Amino acid sequence: MKKTAILALSWRDITSPKAGGAEVHTHEMLSRTDKKKYKIVHFATRSKGQAAHEEIDGVTYIRHGNAITVILSAMRYYNRHRDQINFVIDQCNTHRFFTPLWVEPKKRIFYIHQLTKEIWDYSAKFPLSKIGKTLEESFLKLNRHDPVITVSESTRDELVDRGYDKNKIKIIHNGVSFKPWKPDKWCSKEEAPTLIYAGRYSPYKGIDVAVKALACIKKDYPNAKLWIIGKKEQDYVDKNLMPICRRNHLTWEDAATDNPTGDIVSWGYVSEEKKLELLSRAWVLLFPSIREGWGIPVTEAGCVGTPCIAFDSPGIREAVNYGKAGYLCTENSVSALATQICMAISDKMIYSSKRESAYQYSSQFQWDGIGKEFERFIDGIQTITDWNQ
């Protein structure tokens, strides 16, 4: 049986230094396909220390150049192997490969986790932020006739608003790579109200909002703490977080033991086992991001018995099932986040209900079935000849 050959394009891959949820989803989706039926090559940029060519979990990774030159390299690779390639997946994660300009319509697949939109306001100054948002809207028009893979209803609906065909959009949700812990395996909660943030030190993800919210609740809960999991970026801490700490007399500690005493504790990059332990020990996960594809830490926390307090933002609202499987802020602000934290601490009955519902909802999302979902999507495209008519 002839294999279906797929060329997947993205500017980062699973081994990239700045790999995040999008890269995890991509690798899990591609690697869990039936390799007797599919041959998959993933083309991405090459960072220092990365191999130019390697195979991981049955996926061939080719790396070349930077964010600009990788587009030209991918074009050359495609032109050399055009006759053997059945589909080209163009992953849009701010960066894109502009495949509508050089790949035949019948072979194209558009893959997008989230729109960038207001993230531009956090990552660039005016007028670059305005230019970025305008270009994003223009570039999205290029792929509106292509079949699409995305990860949430929010992103799907935003694409439909921009002229995409809802029937051509396949939602393949995120998942977790471990089996949800049975309740009797959950860790005991910390004695003091302990909040936790897991993710990158990025302005739009709201780590500064989490610190400010901690300062707000300290008036009523003076022993409350905030744990932070993720590779520490000292420049961001010094410039953005330490001024908040100094104004509010919050102590910062880099964890050196399992029982740190600081108001804010940076655990840095930890193993998967340690991450799950800390998520389970904490009372609630804080996720005050303005926009996500989904929010894998929300699902991970739910699977170990910890509900999330989330901003009502695209992607994240689905991860907490619109507040049914976690706490959803009434507005995206420090005060609204602090209000929800106080509710989680003070109302034990509601907390217990949220904890159970978060566990039940999050436990549905496993990586095990993602490969089959992707295969069904590809098989469906192969049987339809008028996707791009």
C-alpha positions, -999 to +999 in steps of 0.1 A: +000+000+000+014+034-010+018+057+019+003+092+021+032+116+022+027+148+043+050+178+046+043+197+078+057+232+080+062+253+112+088+278+125+094+257+157+092+220+165+090+199+196+128+203+204+130+241+198+141+261+228+109+281+228+085+252+220+051+256+236+017+241+234+014+245+197+046+224+191+034+198+216+000+194+198+017+192+164+042+165+175+015+144+192-008+147+162+018+137+137+036+111+157+005+091+166-005+084+130-002+049+115+033+049+100+022+020+077-002+045+060+016+078+064+050+092+058+055+125+076+083+151+072+083+181+095+102+211+082+112+239+107+139+264+116+171+253+132+182+266+165+216+262+181+222+227+193+195+212+171+203+185+146+197+193+109+180+160+104+166+134+128+137+111+134+115+114+165+086+090+172+084+081+135+084+117+122+113+129+101+124+164+113+144+186+089+157+219+102+172+247+082+177+285+085+158+311+104+123+324+104+128+339+069+151+316+051+132+285+063+104+295+039+127+295+009+142+262+021+108+246+024+099+258-011+130+242-025+123+210-007+087+209-019+097+216-055+122+187-054+097+163-040+065+177-054+053+146-071+057+124-040+040+148-015+002+145-011-004+172+014+014+203+028+004+216+062+011+253+068+011+260+105+003+296+113+017+305+147+023+342+141+048+329+115+036+313+083+049+298+050+024+314+026+017+281+009-012+295-012+015+312-033+034+280-041+014+249-033-015+235-054-049+241-038-057+204-036-027+197-015-030+226+010-040+223+047-041+253+070-033+247+106-038+274+132-041+273+170-052+309+176-054+343+161-029+368+173-050+399+173-045+418+206-013+399+214+003+423+190-004+451+215+017+432+242+045+421+219+052+452+198+049+490+201+028+512+179+029+514+149+043+479+146+014+465+166-011+481+143+008+468+112+009+433+127-028+432+133-036+445+098-013+421+081-027+392+101-062+400+088-049+403+052-029+371+054-058+351+068-077+357+036-051+336+017-062+303+032-100+308+036-107+282+010-084+255+024-093+227+048-083+238+083-072+222+115-076+241+148-078+233+185-108+252+199-143+264+191-132+300+197-106+299+169-130+281+146-157+307+151-132+336+146-122+320+113-158+316+102-164+353+109-136+359+084-152+339+056-139+304+063-163+275+056-173+259+090-176+225+073-140+226+063-127+232+098-117+203+119-112+208+157-086+185+171-084+193+208-053+193+230-047+166+255-024+153+282+003+125+279-004+109+312-034+090+326-055+113+349-047+106+385-074+088+405-086+110+434-069+088+460-036+096+443-041+134+444-015+152+466-026+169+498-032+206+493-008+230+509-018+243+543-017+279+532-037+290+502-014+283+473-019+296+438+002+284+409+011+297+374+025+274+347+038+288+315+062+313+298+071+346+312+053+364+285+033+397+289+001+385+272+000+354+294-007+376+324+020+365+349+021+401+361-017+400+367-013+369+388+013+387+410-009+417+414-039+395+423-018+379+450-011+413+464-048+421+465-058+390+484-029+393+509-051+418+528-075+390+537-053+360+534-018+371+545-003+336+542-013+331+506+014+322+481+020+321+444+041+294+428+055+299+393+065+270+371+085+277+339+119+286+327+127+319+345+135+349+324+155+371+347+152+403+326+114+400+326+113+394+363+136+424+371+117+448+348+081+437+352+076+416+383+100+429+409+086+465+409+052+450+417+067+429+445+085+459+460+054+481+459+034+454+477+061+441+500+060+406+485+091+384+489+105+365+460+123+332+463+139+308+439+130+273+451+159+253+465+138+230+487+103+214+485+091+238+512+100+273+502+087+302+523+086+332+499+053+349+490+062+342+454+083+311+446+099+305+412+104+268+407+120+273+373+119+245+347+110+212+364+104+176+353+070+165+342+067+145+374+075+175+396+052+197+376+022+174+382+031+172+418+032+209+422+000+214+403-017+188+425-004+204+457-016+239+448-052+251+455-059+266+421-041+272+388-041+309+376-044+313+338-049+351+332-039+350+295-057+372+270-057+345+243-046+309+238-052+280+214-064+260+244-042+261+275-027+226+282-018+235+318-055+239+326-062+203+315-031+190+332-041+206+365-076+193+362-063+158+358-045+160+391-073+175+411-067+212+408-093+236+392-082+267+372-092+303+375-091+316+340-097+348+321-127+347+298-105+346+267-106+326+234-094+291+239-091+292+277-128+295+282-132+261+265-105+246+286-126+253+317-158+244+299-171+280+301-168+281+339-185+247+345-151+230+350-133+258+367-136+295+376-142+320+348-136+357+355-164+380+348-139+404+332-103+402+323-088+423+352-068+420+383-098+427+405-119+400+388-091+375+392-087+384+429-124+380+434-124+345+420-094+335+441-111+347+473-142+326+463-120+295+458-104+300+492-135+309+511-163+288+497-153+251+503-185+237+488-181+255+455-144+247+455-151+210+460-176+211+431-153+229+408-125+205+416-146+175+408-160+190+376-125+201+364-113+165+369-142+149+350-140+174+321-102+174+318-099+136+319-116+135+285-087+150+267-060+125+260-034+124+233-042+087+226-069+094+201-055+125+184-037+105+157-069+087+146-087+121+145-060+135+122-061+104+100-099+106+096-095+143+086-068+134+060-088+105+047-119+128+044-099+153+023-087+125+000-122+115-009-134+151-017-123+167-049-139+201-046-124+216-014-110+245-032-136+251-059 
